Amino acid sequence: MTSLLASKEIQDYPNDPIITYKEGTKRSFTYKIIEEGFYPSANILAYTTRGTRYKIPNNYIVETTWGKSNTKQTLKCTINYIQNEPVFRAYFGEKFDKYVESRSSCTDVATRYQNVCIFLLIQ
């Protein structure tokens, strides 16, 4: 029998830049909004394509953390418009000195990051 895990977002934004997203009792993610960004002019503004369409801001920066203390990982994710299109980047490493990017979506950049992690593990 499969049960749906309840998810919950805990936040007091903009008073507190930390947002916690919990799935059930065992999984949680923490997001810290570093920079809200701004929406570019309507002629170049891009939108998400799946489900509810959301505007994609420019100069958006967020840090996301997940995992237990011994496997904790933190990414700094950004969206910046380059040549009038959003570019999604996920920075990682001790000083966020490495990154992967995508001009497609946040999901695509997350997949690219996972592929880098897998590649590093098998070396």
Sequence and secondary structure as in RCSB ss.txt:
>XXXX:A:sequence
MTSLLASKEIQDYPNDPIITYKEGTKRSFTYKIIEEGFYPSANILAYTTRGTRYKIPNNYIVETTWGKSNTKQTL
KCTINYIQNEPVFRAYFGEKFDKYVESRSSCTDVATRYQNVCIFLLIQ
>XXXX:A:secstr
      EEEE  TTT  EEEEEETTTEEEEEEEEE  B   TTT EE  SSS  EE BSEEEEEEES TTT EEE
EEEEEEETTEEEEEEEESTTS EEEEESS HHHHHHHHHHHHHHHHH 
